Every structure is written in structure tokens, then in C-alpha cells.
Amino acid sequence: MEKKDTYIEYKIYNQTNEALIMGSEYIEFYNGSSWDRIIIEGFVSLDVLPVVNSNSDQTYKLNLHRELYPYIPGKYRVFKTVYPESVWNDKNNRDKHAINIASEFYMEFT
């Protein structure tokens, strides 16, 4: 049976007075006691560093690449790092101002 592309959508609301630059994103699986990062062998994500302007929102669509990873039913989350635009060019201090956000979801298969 061929696995079809599976996408999830999530929305980021920027309720600050500054634009946010979107950094890395990945999926994690809850193993019952902690979160495990899912590594998809042979796949590299090329983020184009999108921006969410102040006091606005942006919807993102994430391909789970089911053809490359053997997901099992359970609890997952999208984990994403964002940065205030004012610190983006300061590579020495950028990570001090990083904002980590996550959204949980459940995956079931029929």
C-alpha cells in the first residue's frame, strides 16, 4: 500500500510589536515519558526564513513525509524556534532571544 503525502497545518500568531523570523521546525514523538525528535533519513529541510509581521498571523503546511519515516499512532508535536527580527543579525546573541514554540497533535491510521 502506497503512503500518500500527509500534511498538517498550524498557525502562528505574533502578538508582539516586532516581526518574528521563523527558524527551524521539526516533529517530535511522545514515548510515554519524554519527547523524541524524529530524524527523517535522506531528507533535508530548506527553510527560507519566513517572517510573521507584528500583530498578525501566518498558517504553515508541514509535510510529514510518511514515505520516508514509519510513524506509529500516538502523540506528536511540531516544534519550532522563532527569533525577534531585531536580534536576527546578531549571531553572537541570537540564541539568547530564541523563542521555542510547540503544538501537539495525535496521529491515527485507518
CYANA upper distance limits for C-alpha pairs under 8 A (distance plus 0.5 A):
  3 LYS  CA     66 ARG  CA      6.84
  3 LYS  CA     67 GLU  CA      6.28
  4 LYS  CA     66 ARG  CA      7.77
  4 LYS  CA     67 GLU  CA      7.95
  5 ASP  CA     63 ASN  CA      7.27
  5 ASP  CA     64 LEU  CA      7.74
  5 ASP  CA     65 HIS  CA      6.81
  5 ASP  CA     66 ARG  CA      7.02
  5 ASP  CA     67 GLU  CA      8.08
  6 THR  CA     63 ASN  CA      6.35
  6 THR  CA     64 LEU  CA      6.17
  6 THR  CA     65 HIS  CA      7.34
  6 THR  CA     66 ARG  CA      7.23
  7 TYR  CA     61 LYS  CA      6.82
  7 TYR  CA     62 LEU  CA      5.81
  7 TYR  CA     63 ASN  CA      4.96
  7 TYR  CA     64 LEU  CA      6.39
  8 ILE  CA     61 LYS  CA      6.24
  8 ILE  CA     62 LEU  CA      5.85
  8 ILE  CA     63 ASN  CA      7.24
  8 ILE  CA     64 LEU  CA      8.02
  9 GLU  CA     59 THR  CA      7.26
  9 GLU  CA     60 TYR  CA      6.04
  9 GLU  CA     61 LYS  CA      4.98
  9 GLU  CA     62 LEU  CA      6.78
 10 TYR  CA     59 THR  CA      6.16
 10 TYR  CA     60 TYR  CA      5.93
 10 TYR  CA     61 LYS  CA      7.16
 10 TYR  CA    103 SER  CA      8.46
 11 LYS  CA     57 ASP  CA      7.26
 11 LYS  CA     58 GLN  CA      6.06
 11 LYS  CA     59 THR  CA      4.66
 11 LYS  CA     60 TYR  CA      6.58
 12 ILE  CA     52 VAL  CA      8.34
 12 ILE  CA     57 ASP  CA      5.96
 12 ILE  CA     58 GLN  CA      5.96
 12 ILE  CA     59 THR  CA      6.91
 12 ILE  CA     60 TYR  CA      8.47
 13 TYR  CA     52 VAL  CA      8.49
 13 TYR  CA     55 ASN  CA      7.95
 13 TYR  CA     56 SER  CA      6.58
 13 TYR  CA     57 ASP  CA      4.80
 13 TYR  CA     58 GLN  CA      7.26
 14 ASN  CA     19 ALA  CA      8.10
 14 ASN  CA     20 LEU  CA      7.75
 14 ASN  CA     52 VAL  CA      7.07
 14 ASN  CA     53 ASN  CA      7.45
 14 ASN  CA     54 SER  CA      6.17
 14 ASN  CA     55 ASN  CA      5.76
 14 ASN  CA     56 SER  CA      5.97
 14 ASN  CA     57 ASP  CA      6.30
 15 GLN  CA     54 SER  CA      6.86
 15 GLN  CA     55 ASN  CA      5.12
 15 GLN  CA     56 SER  CA      7.37
 16 THR  CA     54 SER  CA      6.02
 16 THR  CA     55 ASN  CA      6.41
 17 ASN  CA     54 SER  CA      5.56
 17 ASN  CA     55 ASN  CA      7.06
 18 GLU  CA     53 ASN  CA      7.33
 18 GLU  CA     54 SER  CA      5.31
 18 GLU  CA     84 PRO  CA      7.06
 18 GLU  CA     85 GLU  CA      7.25
 18 GLU  CA     86 SER  CA      8.28
 19 ALA  CA     51 VAL  CA      7.06
 19 ALA  CA     52 VAL  CA      6.17
 19 ALA  CA     53 ASN  CA      4.72
 19 ALA  CA     54 SER  CA      5.18
 19 ALA  CA     84 PRO  CA      6.71
 19 ALA  CA     85 GLU  CA      5.99
 20 LEU  CA     51 VAL  CA      6.07
 20 LEU  CA     52 VAL  CA      5.74
 20 LEU  CA     53 ASN  CA      6.88
 20 LEU  CA     54 SER  CA      7.80
 20 LEU  CA     82 VAL  CA      6.75
 20 LEU  CA     83 TYR  CA      5.94
 20 LEU  CA     84 PRO  CA      5.18
 20 LEU  CA     85 GLU  CA      5.88
 21 ILE  CA     49 LEU  CA      6.64
 21 ILE  CA     50 PRO  CA      6.54
 21 ILE  CA     51 VAL  CA      5.07
 21 ILE  CA     52 VAL  CA      7.07
 21 ILE  CA     82 VAL  CA      6.08
 21 ILE  CA     83 TYR  CA      5.64
 21 ILE  CA     84 PRO  CA      6.75
 21 ILE  CA     85 GLU  CA      6.36
 21 ILE  CA     88 TRP  CA      8.04
 22 MET  CA     49 LEU  CA      5.82
 22 MET  CA     50 PRO  CA      6.00
 22 MET  CA     51 VAL  CA      6.46
 22 MET  CA     52 VAL  CA      8.03
 22 MET  CA     80 LYS  CA      8.18
 22 MET  CA     81 THR  CA      7.05
 22 MET  CA     82 VAL  CA      5.11
 22 MET  CA     83 TYR  CA      7.09
 23 GLY  CA     47 ASP  CA      7.81
 23 GLY  CA     49 LEU  CA      6.61
 23 GLY  CA     80 LYS  CA      7.22
 23 GLY  CA     81 THR  CA      5.56
 23 GLY  CA     82 VAL  CA      5.64
 23 GLY  CA     83 TYR  CA      7.62
 24 SER  CA     47 ASP  CA      7.53
 24 SER  CA     80 LYS  CA      6.22
 24 SER  CA     81 THR  CA      6.15
 24 SER  CA     82 VAL  CA      8.29
 25 GLU  CA     78 VAL  CA      7.42
 25 GLU  CA     79 PHE  CA      6.02
 25 GLU  CA     80 LYS  CA      4.76
 25 GLU  CA     81 THR  CA      7.13
 26 TYR  CA     37 ARG  CA      7.88
 26 TYR  CA     38 ILE  CA      7.86
 26 TYR  CA     78 VAL  CA      6.36
 26 TYR  CA     79 PHE  CA      5.93
 26 TYR  CA     80 LYS  CA      7.14
 27 ILE  CA     37 ARG  CA      6.67
 27 ILE  CA     38 ILE  CA      6.22
 27 ILE  CA     76 TYR  CA      7.37
 27 ILE  CA     77 ARG  CA      6.20
 27 ILE  CA     78 VAL  CA      5.27
 27 ILE  CA     79 PHE  CA      6.58
 28 GLU  CA     35 TRP  CA      6.40
 28 GLU  CA     36 ASP  CA      5.74
 28 GLU  CA     37 ARG  CA      4.80
 28 GLU  CA     38 ILE  CA      5.93
 28 GLU  CA     76 TYR  CA      6.02
 28 GLU  CA     77 ARG  CA      5.84
 28 GLU  CA     78 VAL  CA      7.07
 28 GLU  CA     79 PHE  CA      7.65
 29 PHE  CA     35 TRP  CA      6.00
 29 PHE  CA     36 ASP  CA      5.67
 29 PHE  CA     37 ARG  CA      6.95
 29 PHE  CA     38 ILE  CA      7.36
 29 PHE  CA     74 GLY  CA      8.05
 29 PHE  CA     75 LYS  CA      6.59
 29 PHE  CA     76 TYR  CA      4.98
 29 PHE  CA     77 ARG  CA      7.17
 30 TYR  CA     34 SER  CA      6.23
 30 TYR  CA     35 TRP  CA      5.04
 30 TYR  CA     36 ASP  CA      6.82
 30 TYR  CA     74 GLY  CA      7.91
 30 TYR  CA     75 LYS  CA      6.02
 30 TYR  CA     76 TYR  CA      6.42
 31 ASN  CA     35 TRP  CA      6.79
 31 ASN  CA     36 ASP  CA      7.47
 40 ILE  CA     68 LEU  CA      6.89
 40 ILE  CA     69 TYR  CA      6.46
 41 GLU  CA     68 LEU  CA      7.70
 41 GLU  CA     69 TYR  CA      8.40
 52 VAL  CA     56 SER  CA      7.23
 52 VAL  CA     57 ASP  CA      6.84
 52 VAL  CA     58 GLN  CA      6.76
 53 ASN  CA     57 ASP  CA      7.99
 65 HIS  CA     69 TYR  CA      7.06
 66 ARG  CA     70 PRO  CA      7.01
 66 ARG  CA     71 TYR  CA      7.36
 72 ILE  CA    107 MET  CA      8.10
 72 ILE  CA    108 GLU  CA      8.21
 73 PRO  CA    106 TYR  CA      7.90
 73 PRO  CA    107 MET  CA      5.63
 73 PRO  CA    108 GLU  CA      5.24
 73 PRO  CA    109 PHE  CA      7.11
 74 GLY  CA    106 TYR  CA      6.03
 74 GLY  CA    107 MET  CA      5.90
 74 GLY  CA    108 GLU  CA      7.28
 75 LYS  CA    104 GLU  CA      7.57
 75 LYS  CA    105 PHE  CA      6.44
 75 LYS  CA    106 TYR  CA      5.01
 75 LYS  CA    107 MET  CA      6.93
 76 TYR  CA    104 GLU  CA      6.14
 76 TYR  CA    105 PHE  CA      5.84
 76 TYR  CA    106 TYR  CA      6.37
 76 TYR  CA    107 MET  CA      7.66
 77 ARG  CA    102 ALA  CA      6.78
 77 ARG  CA    103 SER  CA      5.75
 77 ARG  CA    104 GLU  CA      4.52
 77 ARG  CA    105 PHE  CA      6.25
 78 VAL  CA    102 ALA  CA      5.93
 78 VAL  CA    103 SER  CA      5.87
 78 VAL  CA    104 GLU  CA      7.03
 79 PHE  CA    100 ASN  CA      7.69
 79 PHE  CA    101 ILE  CA      6.39
 79 PHE  CA    102 ALA  CA      4.91
 79 PHE  CA    103 SER  CA      7.32
 80 LYS  CA    100 ASN  CA      6.34
 80 LYS  CA    101 ILE  CA      5.87
 80 LYS  CA    102 ALA  CA      6.72
 81 THR  CA     98 ALA  CA      6.93
 81 THR  CA     99 ILE  CA      6.11
 81 THR  CA    100 ASN  CA      5.01
 81 THR  CA    101 ILE  CA      6.78
 82 VAL  CA     98 ALA  CA      6.36
 82 VAL  CA     99 ILE  CA      5.67
 82 VAL  CA    100 ASN  CA      6.93
 82 VAL  CA    101 ILE  CA      8.26
 83 TYR  CA     87 VAL  CA      7.60
 83 TYR  CA     88 TRP  CA      6.98
 83 TYR  CA     94 ARG  CA      7.83
 83 TYR  CA     97 HIS  CA      7.00
 83 TYR  CA     98 ALA  CA      5.48
 83 TYR  CA     99 ILE  CA      6.59
 84 PRO  CA     88 TRP  CA      7.13
 84 PRO  CA     97 HIS  CA      7.70
 84 PRO  CA     98 ALA  CA      8.02
 87 VAL  CA     91 LYS  CA      8.42
 87 VAL  CA     93 ASN  CA      7.70
 87 VAL  CA     94 ARG  CA      5.99
 87 VAL  CA     97 HIS  CA      7.77
 88 TRP  CA     94 ARG  CA      6.34
 89 ASN  CA     94 ARG  CA      7.98
 90 ASP  CA     94 ARG  CA      6.09
 91 LYS  CA     95 ASP  CA      8.27
 93 ASN  CA     97 HIS  CA      7.64
 94 ARG  CA     98 ALA  CA      7.04
